[in-house]
């Protein structure tokens, strides 16, 4: 049986992997990728920002994007 925590970890990993490949993610892209509603992706992305795994960029509203954080880049060895 898969737990809620395991599902959340998989979704978080998918979002981070997407950013590693595409350099950024927004809420709409995350919704489409994970097949969940806007509120769930907002909470997921906000938590990843709070954990220091993503950095929020943009001036707010729908133009806001998430990029991988500097610390995460160091940990995964992808520092540009």
Buried (B, 14 or more C-beta within 10 A) or exposed (E): EEEEEEEBEEBBEBBBEBBEEEEBBBBEBBBEBBEBEEEBBBEBBBEBBEEEBBBBEEEEEEEBBBBBBEEBBEEEEEEE
